[in-house]
Amino acid sequence: MSWPAEVTASTAALLVGTSFLTSLLTAALGLGGGVLMLAILASLLPPPFVVPLHALVQIGSNCGRAVLLWRHVATPLVLRFAAGTLFGVTLGSLVVLRLPEDGLRLVLGLFVLWSCFGGRPRFWATDPTLLPLVGVATGFLTMFVGASGPFVAAFFDPLRLGRKRVVATHAACMTVEHTLKALAFSLAGFSFLAWLPLLALMIAAGFLGTLLGRRILARTDDYRFARMFRLVLALLALRLLWQAGTGLVAA
C-alpha cells in the first residue's frame, strides 16, 4: 500500500494504532480522543495537513460511535447544533488565516476550565435554544484549533442527560461539525485523495476502538462517568492553555 510522501510506514502504523486508542478513550469517557489524535498528528505531520486530516479521521470515529449508540442520540439537539455549525464553519473558512491560533486556544482553554470549576449557569445544560449559538462558536473555532470537542462537551450535563445520551449526542454533533469542516477545506483546495488509503485504515481501527470503548461505557454508572468526564475536560483545557502559553512566549 502506498503512502503520501510525508508519511513513512512506521508513521502510518503509529497513526492507525493511535486511532484505535483514541476512539476507545472517547467511547468510554465521552471525549478526549479527538484532542489526543490532534496532538499526535501535529507531532508527526507538517502543520498544513493536520487540521484537514484530523477532520476526516474524526468523521469516521464520531460517526461510528453515533451509529452504535443511535438510540440515545438527542436528534433535536443535534439539529439545532448543526444549524449554527454551518454558519460558524462558513465564517471560519473566510478568516482562517487571519486570527492567532494561540489566542484562540487560550480563550477555549479558559472557558472549558471555567465550565468545570466556575459554577457555570445551569441553564447551559438545559436550554436547547443555546445550541445554535454553541454551533456557531465551535464551527468557527474548529477551523483554527482543530479539536473543539471539549467546548461542545461543556454544554452537556452527564447527570441530567445520562452518560450514554451525552456520548451519543456529542458524537453526532461532532460528526456534523467535522463533515462541514472537511468540506470547507476541500472547497478551499485541500486534496484528500492521496491520503485515502491511510485514512481508511485509521477509520477502521477507530471503529474497533469504539466497539471496545462502548463495553467500558456500559459498565460505568452515571455519577462515576460525570466525575471522569469533568476530569478529562479539565486535563484537555490545561493542555490547550499550555499550548497557548508556549506559543505566545515563543512568538
C-alpha positions as CSV (number, residue, x, y, z in Angstrom):
1,M,0.0,0.0,0.0
2,S,1.4,3.4,-0.9
3,W,1.5,6.4,1.5
4,P,1.8,10.1,0.9
5,A,5.4,11.4,0.7
6,E,5.0,12.9,4.1
7,V,4.3,9.5,5.8
8,T,6.7,6.6,6.4
9,A,5.4,3.0,7.0
10,S,6.2,3.3,10.7
11,T,4.4,6.7,11.0
12,A,1.4,5.1,9.3
13,A,1.4,2.2,11.7
14,L,1.6,4.6,14.7
15,L,-1.3,6.7,13.3
16,V,-3.5,3.6,12.9
17,G,-2.8,2.4,16.4
18,T,-3.4,5.9,17.8
19,S,-6.8,6.0,16.0
20,F,-7.8,2.7,17.8
21,L,-6.7,4.0,21.2
22,T,-8.3,7.5,20.9
23,S,-11.6,6.1,19.7
24,L,-11.6,3.7,22.7
25,L,-11.0,6.6,25.0
26,T,-13.7,8.8,23.6
27,A,-16.3,6.0,23.5
28,A,-15.6,5.2,27.2
29,L,-15.3,8.7,28.5
30,G,-17.2,10.8,26.0
31,L,-14.3,12.9,24.8
32,G,-10.5,13.2,24.9
33,G,-9.6,11.1,21.9
34,G,-10.0,13.9,19.4
35,V,-7.6,16.2,21.1
36,L,-5.1,13.4,21.6
37,M,-5.4,12.5,17.9
38,L,-4.8,16.1,17.0
39,A,-1.7,16.2,19.2
40,I,-0.3,13.1,17.6
41,L,-1.0,14.3,14.1
42,A,0.7,17.6,14.9
43,S,3.8,15.8,16.1
44,L,4.1,13.6,13.0
45,L,2.9,15.6,10.1
46,P,3.5,19.1,8.5
47,P,1.2,21.7,10.0
48,P,-0.9,22.4,6.8
49,F,-2.1,18.7,6.8
50,V,-3.0,18.4,10.5
51,V,-6.5,20.0,10.8
52,P,-7.9,18.8,7.5
53,L,-6.8,15.2,8.1
54,H,-8.0,15.3,11.7
55,A,-11.4,16.3,10.4
56,L,-11.7,13.3,8.2
57,V,-10.5,10.8,10.8
58,Q,-12.9,12.3,13.4
59,I,-15.8,11.9,11.0
60,G,-15.2,8.1,10.9
61,S,-14.7,7.9,14.7
62,N,-17.6,10.0,15.7
63,C,-20.0,8.6,13.1
64,G,-19.2,5.1,14.2
65,R,-19.9,6.0,17.8
66,A,-23.2,7.8,16.9
67,V,-24.4,4.8,14.9
68,L,-23.6,2.3,17.6
69,L,-25.4,4.4,20.2
70,W,-28.1,5.8,17.8
71,R,-31.0,5.0,20.2
72,H,-29.5,7.5,22.6
73,V,-28.9,10.4,20.2
74,A,-31.0,13.5,21.1
75,T,-31.8,14.4,17.5
76,P,-33.5,17.8,18.2
77,L,-30.4,19.0,20.0
78,V,-28.1,17.8,17.1
79,L,-30.3,19.6,14.5
80,R,-30.1,22.9,16.5
81,F,-26.3,22.5,16.8
82,A,-25.9,21.7,13.1
83,A,-27.8,24.9,12.0
84,G,-25.3,27.0,14.0
85,T,-22.3,25.0,12.9
86,L,-22.9,25.5,9.2
87,F,-22.8,29.3,9.8
88,G,-19.7,29.0,12.1
89,V,-17.7,26.9,9.7
90,T,-18.5,29.2,6.8
91,L,-17.4,32.2,8.7
92,G,-14.3,30.5,10.0
93,S,-13.3,29.4,6.5
94,L,-13.3,33.0,5.4
95,V,-10.9,34.2,8.1
96,V,-8.9,31.0,8.8
97,L,-5.6,32.7,8.0
98,R,-6.2,35.9,9.8
99,L,-6.5,35.1,13.5
100,P,-3.8,33.9,16.0
101,E,-4.2,30.2,16.9
102,D,-2.6,30.6,20.3
103,G,-5.0,33.3,21.3
104,L,-8.0,31.1,20.4
105,R,-6.5,28.2,22.3
106,L,-6.2,30.5,25.3
107,V,-9.8,31.5,25.2
108,L,-11.0,28.0,24.6
109,G,-8.9,26.5,27.4
110,L,-10.1,29.2,30.0
111,F,-13.7,28.6,29.0
112,V,-13.5,24.9,29.4
113,L,-11.8,25.2,32.8
114,W,-14.4,27.7,34.0
115,S,-17.2,25.3,32.8
116,C,-15.7,22.6,35.0
117,F,-15.0,24.6,38.2
118,G,-16.5,28.0,37.9
119,G,-20.1,27.2,38.7
120,R,-21.5,27.6,35.1
121,P,-25.2,28.6,34.9
122,R,-27.4,25.5,35.0
123,F,-29.4,26.7,32.0
124,W,-26.5,25.9,29.7
125,A,-27.2,22.2,30.1
126,T,-31.0,22.6,29.9
127,D,-31.8,25.3,27.4
128,P,-31.7,23.8,23.8
129,T,-32.1,27.3,22.3
130,L,-28.4,27.9,23.1
131,L,-27.2,25.1,20.9
132,P,-27.3,27.0,17.6
133,L,-25.0,29.6,19.3
134,V,-22.7,26.8,20.5
135,G,-22.7,25.5,16.9
136,V,-21.7,28.9,15.6
137,A,-18.9,29.3,18.1
138,T,-17.4,25.8,17.8
139,G,-17.9,25.8,14.0
140,F,-15.8,28.9,13.8
141,L,-13.2,27.8,16.4
142,T,-12.7,24.3,14.8
143,M,-11.3,25.8,11.7
144,F,-8.3,27.1,13.8
145,V,-7.8,24.9,16.8
146,G,-9.0,21.6,15.2
147,A,-10.5,19.8,18.2
148,S,-13.4,21.8,19.6
149,G,-15.0,18.8,21.3
150,P,-14.3,20.0,24.9
151,F,-16.1,23.2,24.1
152,V,-19.2,21.4,22.9
153,A,-19.0,18.9,25.8
154,A,-19.1,21.7,28.3
155,F,-22.7,22.3,27.3
156,F,-23.9,18.7,28.1
157,D,-24.6,17.7,31.7
158,P,-24.0,13.9,32.2
159,L,-26.0,13.8,35.4
160,R,-29.0,15.2,33.6
161,L,-28.8,13.5,30.3
162,G,-27.2,10.3,31.3
163,R,-23.8,9.0,30.1
164,K,-25.0,7.2,27.0
165,R,-27.1,10.1,25.8
166,V,-24.1,12.5,26.3
167,V,-21.7,10.3,24.4
168,A,-24.2,9.6,21.6
169,T,-25.4,13.2,21.2
170,H,-21.9,14.6,21.4
171,A,-20.7,12.1,18.8
172,A,-23.5,13.1,16.4
173,C,-22.8,16.8,16.9
174,M,-19.1,16.3,16.2
175,T,-19.8,14.2,13.1
176,V,-21.8,17.1,11.7
177,E,-19.0,19.6,12.6
178,H,-16.1,17.6,11.2
179,T,-18.0,16.8,8.0
180,L,-18.7,20.5,7.4
181,K,-15.1,21.3,8.2
182,A,-13.7,18.7,5.8
183,L,-16.0,20.0,3.1
184,A,-14.8,23.6,3.7
185,F,-11.1,22.5,3.4
186,S,-11.9,20.6,0.3
187,L,-13.6,23.6,-1.3
188,A,-10.5,25.7,-0.3
189,G,-8.3,23.4,-2.4
190,F,-7.0,20.7,0.0
191,S,-6.8,17.3,-1.7
192,F,-7.6,14.2,0.4
193,L,-7.1,11.8,-2.4
194,A,-3.5,10.7,-1.7
195,W,-4.4,10.2,2.0
196,L,-7.5,8.0,1.5
197,P,-5.8,4.6,2.0
198,L,-4.2,5.6,5.3
199,L,-7.4,7.4,6.4
200,A,-9.5,4.3,5.6
201,L,-7.2,2.2,7.9
202,M,-7.4,4.8,10.6
203,I,-11.1,4.9,10.5
204,A,-11.4,1.1,10.5
205,A,-9.1,1.0,13.6
206,G,-11.1,3.7,15.2
207,F,-14.3,1.7,14.8
208,L,-12.8,-1.3,16.5
209,G,-11.7,1.0,19.3
210,T,-15.3,2.4,19.6
211,L,-16.6,-1.2,19.9
212,L,-14.4,-1.9,22.9
213,G,-15.0,1.6,24.4
214,R,-18.7,1.0,24.3
215,R,-18.3,-2.0,26.5
216,I,-16.5,0.1,29.1
217,L,-19.2,2.8,28.9
218,A,-21.9,0.2,29.6
219,R,-20.2,-0.8,32.8
220,T,-19.9,2.7,34.2
221,D,-22.6,4.4,36.3
222,D,-23.7,8.0,35.6
223,Y,-22.1,9.5,38.7
224,R,-18.7,8.0,38.1
225,F,-18.9,8.9,34.4
226,A,-19.7,12.5,35.3
227,R,-16.6,12.7,37.5
228,M,-14.4,11.2,34.9
229,F,-16.0,13.4,32.2
230,R,-15.2,16.6,34.0
231,L,-11.7,15.4,34.9
232,V,-10.9,14.7,31.2
233,L,-12.4,18.1,30.3
234,A,-10.1,19.8,32.8
235,L,-7.0,18.0,31.6
236,L,-7.8,18.9,28.0
237,A,-8.3,22.5,29.0
238,L,-4.9,22.6,30.7
239,R,-3.3,21.2,27.6
240,L,-4.8,24.0,25.5
241,L,-3.6,26.6,28.0
242,W,-0.1,25.0,27.9
243,Q,-0.1,25.1,24.1
244,A,-1.3,28.7,24.1
245,G,1.3,29.8,26.7
246,T,4.3,28.2,25.0
247,G,3.2,29.6,21.6
248,L,2.7,33.1,22.9
249,V,6.1,33.1,24.7
250,A,7.8,31.7,21.6
251,A,6.3,34.5,19.5
